[in-house]
Amino acid sequence: MEKLFCLGLVLGAVGGALLVANSYKARSLVKKSQAEIMQKVDEMMDDKLKGESEGEKTEKKTKK
């Protein structure tokens, strides 16, 4: 059963890759989705870094 699942997973991945490689609409959709995800990740990292830098400022103030 696991072998059949893995085989289906591999065939699905290969089929999806072929579809994207041969279809302009699918390729542009994938690129657009990747750009959106990268933008969201960048925003999350900026927020996290901003939170850490603010936390360091408050730690310095409390140590004085």
Secondary structure, 3 states (H helix, E strand, C coil): CHHHHHHHHHHHHHHHHHHHHHCHHHHHHHHHHHHHHHHHHHHHHHHHHHHHHHHHHHHHHHHC
